[in-house]
Amino acid sequence: MQSNLHIPHTGLRARFIKRAIGLAMSVMAANILDAQSLFAVQSEVGATLVDESVNFFEQNITSLDRLAQSQRPRTALVIGNANYDNATALSNPINDATDIAHALESLGFEVTLYQDIDYREMENALDDFKTELDRGGVGVFYYAGHGVQVEGENYLVPLDARLEHQRDIRYETLPLGMVLNAMEGSESNINIVIVDACRDNPFTRQWRSGSRTSSVSRGLAEVQLFSTGTVISFATGPNKVAYDGVGQNSPYTASLLNHIVSEDKDIVDVFRSVRADVMRDTNGQQLPWYQESLIGTFSFNPSVQPTTSPVQQPLLSESSSNNVSASDLPPKLNYQDLEDNLLTGNFQEADLITRTLILQSARRETEEWLRIADIQNFPCRNLSEIDQLWTTHSDEKFGFSVQQEIYQRLNDTDASDADIWQDFSDSVAWRANNDWIRYDLLTFDESAPLGHLPRWGVSVGGFGQWVLPSEFLQRVESCNI
């Protein structure tokens, strides 16, 4: 049964959005005028107040990012299967799916809700969902019902599934991998998959006769993510069983309903809170699991209020301008994990650790993205120390300094900056046939081309992709590394 939910009070929401956009633009415009006025009197009062306004613009990126999140298309497919034809009926999936659908609707999602549907309906629902995701924005897939794993693959069970033998699984169920492929192959920017389907396999007993069951495990199998922008969460850990619950909702979904409505709460914090709640409510018997490959942050319920205007501070006197506080010093980093992984040749893990160290160096680990100013003022000491570890343990094949030399050679030409960056990316094999190579398809061993690593990447400006910006290599040069 399908239920198409529609967002109520569309006119009211539209007026609210327009007011939020107008407020944000007014604040930005006011500060642009402030900056212009300050430049006009710069000779008299110096550049400090101008810097304050610039810092204000940078601080407002977070607020504008939240505003952008609220404006992106938000699409959700919610399925609850409970009253199975050939398997044990479940108590809560219909309630769970219905309540999640209404919660997502209240958060601005266009929700399509299905209850007790068969295989063909599940396939058609996924096809329609994929079409909607091609508008971009954020996609959420939620499923409650029976789910099984066979030979390390996860399958969602339709209402009419007849699984008399293990081999029937591929013909009678919807692979979770098909859902992930549909979402990651769409134009959506963020994909969220939530599965409350880790009940024990109800078909194992009937498979014992005449079926190979050694490859059948409890619960669901762990899923590896191979592209950025994806979050996946299970009601319990891989190969574990979740409880259906005794109330209206399962323990997992009940907690999820409480936390996704929290204003500005990052999605990672949402799932951490859900994990703590479920552990408490099940006396430690159920531990929810999640994995994510987001670049930047995401909140189900982002606020859109900009920060207040910067307060003008007295200009520093010439005698006090040389005082350095602890916050001005480069942060002291722990390089042990990076060195250990480089020593053992685990270059992919070393690359991910490098990304973390970069964010820590810029004091942006919470935001998980860099401003251009962060790159331009990146601590040279930390940059040099990270580079030295890479060059030392790769016989000078990998490292920022190696990449900078390649970039500099290309930069001596008359080509445009964009063309130079593309030529550089081709030289270090980040691109092939005029197209970027997916991160998981890069070469993470010593056979990689010169300068191929590190290939760390963070969002620049809050909206970027998994890339190392050319501005960073320019910083390498200015640091004389």
N, C-alpha and C positions, 0 to 999 in steps of 0.2 A: 504494500500500500504506500502510495506516494503522498507526501504533504509538502506543498510549496509554501514556505513561509515568506511573508513580505514585510519589509520594515515599515512599522506604523509611523504616522506623523512625519511623512517625508518632507512636507513644506517647512515644518518646524526645524527639522534637522538641517535642511538646506539653508534656512536663515541663520542658524547657529554657525554653520560652516562659513558662510559669507562674513559673519561678524568676526569669527576667529581669524580668517584670512585678512580682513581689513585691519584688525588690531595689530597683527604681525607686521603687515606692510607699513602701517602708520609708525610703528616703533622704528622699523628700519629706516624709513624716510626721515624721521626726526633726527636720527643719529647721523644720517648722511649730511643733513644740513648742519648739524653740530660739527661734524668733521670739517666741512667746507669753511665754516666760520673760524674754526681753530687754525686751519692752515693760513687763513688771512692774517692772523695775528701771531703766527709762529715766531717771527723775528723778535717779538716782545716777550713771549712767555715760554718759548722753547717747545719741544716736541712731546713732552710728557703727556699732556692732555689728549693730543692726537692719538698717542699709543693707547690711552685708556679707551677711546672710542673704537679703535681697531680691535682691542681685546674684547670689547662688548659685542661686536659683530661675531667674533669667533665663538663667544660663549652662547650666543643665540642660535648657533647652528644646531645645538641639541634640541632646542625648542622647535625650530623650524623642521628638523627631522621628524619630530613627533607629529607636527602638523602635516607633513608629507605622508607619514604613515596613515593618518586618519583619512587622507584623500585618495590613497591608492585603492583600486578595486579590491574588495574582500569577498571571497567566494568560498562556500563550504558545502561539502557533501557529507551527510550524516545518515548512517544506516544502523538500525537495530533489529537483529533477528533473535527471536526467542522461542516461538512455538513451532519447533521443527517437526517435519513429517516422519523422519526416520532416526531421530536422535533425541536425547533427553531435553525436555523443555527447560528454559532458564527463566528465572524470576524477574530479573531487573533490566535486561537490555532495552526493552521498549521504553521504560521510564528513563533510563540513562540517555538514550538517543534523543528522546523528546526534550528533556531538560537541557541537554547540551545544545540542541538546535535553538531553543528559545534564548539561551544565554548568548550564543554567538550572534543571533539576530539583534539582541539588545546592544551588542558591541559593533554594529554596523556591517555585519556580514550578510550577503545574500545567500540564504540557506535553502537547500533542498533536502528534505527529510524523507527517508524511506523506512517503512516498518514491515518486517516479515515478508521479504521478497525472495524470489527464486533466482536461479543462476542467470537466466536470460535478462532479467530485470537488473541484476547487479552489473552485468556487462554493459547494458545500455546506459545505466546511470553513470558509469565510469566514462563512457564515451562522451556523454553530454557534459560532464564535469570538465574533461580535458578541453572541450570547445570553449567553455566559460573561462578557463584559466589562460587561454591565449590572449585575453585582454590585458594580461600582466597583473601586477599587484601581489596579493597574498592568497594562498589556497590552503584550506584545512580539510583533511579527510578524517572523519571519526567513524569507528566501527565498534559495535558491541554485539557479542554473540559468540558462537563457537568458532575457534580457530585451531588449526593443527599444524604440526611440523613433520615433514617427512624428508629424510636425507638432507637435512639442513636447510630446507626451504619451507616458508610459511604460507599457509593457505587459509582463506576466509570461507566459511561454510555457508552456502545458501540454504534457504528453507527446505528446498526439495532434493537436496543432495542424497544420492544413494551410494554409499561407500561400503559395499559388501566386501571389496578387496582393496588392498593398499594401492594397486595399480589404478583404481578408479579415481584417485585423488586429482589427477591432472585433467580429467574430463568433467568432473562434477563440482569443482570449487574454483574460487577466484584467487590466483596467486597474489600475495601481497607485493611481490616484485613487480607485477603488472601495474599496480597502483602507483608505486614509486616511479616506475619508468614513464607513466603517463604524466605525472606531475612534473618530474624533472625535465621531461622533454617538451614541456609547454613554455609559454612566455612568462609565466609567473616568476616573481622575484624571490619570494619566500614560500616554501612548502612545508606544511606541518601535518604529520601523520600520527594519529592517536588511536591506539588499539587496546580496547578493554576486552580481549578475547583469549585470555590465557588460561581458561578453564582446562581441566584435564581432558585428553582426547577420548570422546565417548565411543569411538569406533574400534579402539585397540582390541577389545575382547573378541569382537566378531572377526577381526583380521587374523587372530591366532591360528585359525584353522585354514591351512592351505595357503597362507600368505607369509611373505618375508617381513618380519616386524623388527628385526635387529636395528634398522635405521630409523625407527620411530621413537621419538623422545617426548617427554612431558612438556607442556607449555609451548612456547614459541622459541625459534632460534634467533640468535643475535644477528642483527643486520648491519652490514658495513656500508657507510656512506661514501660515495665516490664523486660527489659534486657539492659545491658550496650552496648555502642558502636553504638547507634542509634540516628539519628537526623531526625526530621520530621518538615516540614514547610508548612503552608497553606498561600494562597495569602491574606487572611483576617482572622479575629478572628472567633472562634466557633460561630455558629448561626448568622453569618453576611454574607453579600453579597459583592462579589468583582465586580469590573467594568471590562468590556472587553477592554476598552480603545478606543481611536480614532486614534492612530498612528499604526505603523506596529506591535507593541507588546503591551500586556497589561501593565499597570503601574508596576505591581509586577515583571513580567519577564524582562521588560526593565531595571529595577534597578538591578535585579539579574545578568543580562548579564554584567553590568558595574563592579560589585564587585567581582565576582568569579575569575576574571583574575588578581586581585591584588596580587602581590607577597608577600608571607608569611602572608597573612591576615587570621587570624583564622576564622573558619567557623561560630563561634558564632558572631564575629564582622561583618562578611558578612551579616548575617541576621538582625543584629541590624541596619546596614547601610541601608539595603533594607527597613526596617520598617520606618526609618526616611524619606527616599526618597518618599515612597508611601504616607505617611501621608502628606507630603508637597504637592505632586502633585495632591492629591485628596481633598485638603483643609480639611484634618482631617476626611474625610468620610470613609477611609479604613485603617485599622491597621493590617498589616500582623502578623501572629502568628507562633511561633516555639517552639519546646520542644526538649531537648537533654539529653542523658545519657552517654556522652563520658567520657572516662577515658584518660586524656591527651588532646592533641591538634590535630587539623587537618587543613590543608590548601589545597585548590584546586590547588594552584600554589606555591608549596614550593621551596625555593631556595636551592641550594646544596653547597654553598660556606662555607668552614670552617672558623672559626674565626682566627685572627692572633695570632702568637706565643706570649706567655706572655713576658712582658718586665721585665728584671731582676731588682729588687729593692735593694737598699743598705740594708745590714743586720742591724736589730735593735740593738742598743747598749743595754747593760744590764740595764742601768738606765731607758731607755725608753720603755722596753719590757712590763712593767706593766701598761702602759697607756691603758685605755679602752675607745673606742669611743662609741657613741650612738648606732651604728650599731651592736656592740658586745653584747649589752644587750638583754635579751629575750623580744620579743614584748609584749606589754600589750594588753590583749584580753578582749573582751566583752562577758561575759558568761551568760548574762541575758536570751537570747533566749533558750540556752541549759537548764538552770534551769527551765524556765517556762514550757518547754515541758516535762521535767522529772517530774515536780510536777503534771502535768495533765495526766501522763501515756502515753504520745504520744512518745513512744520509737523509732519508725521508724524515725520521724522527728528529734528527739534528736540524732540519729545515723548519719544522714546526716549532721547535724550541727557540730557534733564531727569531721567529715571528714574535713569540712571547717576550723575548729579551728586548726586541725593538720597541714594543709597546711599553715595557717597564722603563726603558731608558727615557722615553718621552713622557713618562708618567700618564699614559693613556690606556693602561690595561683595563680600566673600568669601561671606558667608552669603546675600546677595540677599534678605533679608527684614528687617523692622524690628520691634523690640519697642515696646510702648507707651511705655516710658521713653525710647526713642530719639526718638520724636515730641515728647514733652513737653520734652525737653532739646535739641531741634534747634537748631543754631547760627543765631541770628537774622541774623547778618551774611550768611551764605551764602544763607539764605532770601530776604533782601532783594535780593541781587545777582541771583539767578535771576529773581525777580519783576520786577525793573527791566528786564531784557532783554526779557522777554515783553511787558510793557506798552508799552515804547518802540517795539518793532518791530511792534506790532499796533494802534497808535493807541488804546491803553488798552482794547482789546476783550477781550484774553486776559491771564491772569496770576492768581497766587494771590490778590492783593489784590482783584481784580475778583470772583473767586469768593467770597471772604470777605464782601464787601459783600452779595452776593446771599444767602448763607447767613445773615448777620446779620439781614437784613430778615425772613426766614422764621422765624428763631429768636425773634423778638419775639412770636410767637403762643403760644397755650396748647397747641399740639400736642405730641405725644410726640417724643422725639429721633429715633426711627425714622421717624416720619411726616415730620418736618422734613427729614431726609436724603433721603427719597424725593421730597419736593416739590422740593428743591434739584436733585436729579438729573434730574427732569422739566424744570425751568426751563432747565438748561444742555444739555438734549437728550442726556443719557446714557441715558435711559430713554424708552420709547414704549409706549403701551398696557399699562402696568403691567409691562413686561418690560425687562430691561437690553439695550441695543444692543451687539452684538459690536464688539470693538475695531476690527476692519478695516472696519466699516461706518460708523464715525464720520466726521465731516466735517473734513478737515485742510486747509482753506483759509479765506480771509477771509469766505466766505459763512456760516460756522458761527455759531450763536447766541452772544450775549454770555456769556462765561465758559465756553464749550465746551472750551477748552484752557487750560493743559495738562491732559491726561487720563492722565498717568503713573500707574502703579500698581505697588505691590509687595505681597508677602504680609506681613500683620501677624500675628505670632505663629507664623509658619511654615506656616500651613494656609490662608491666605486666597486670594482670587481677584485678578484684575487690577483693583484698585479703588484709589481715593484715599480714605483714611479721613477721616471727619468730624473726628477728633481733630487732623488736620493743619491744617485750617482754623482750629481753635481755637488752635493754636500760632501761626498767622499773626496772629491777633488779639492774642495776648499779646505778640508781638514788635512791635506797633504799626506794622505794614507797611501 
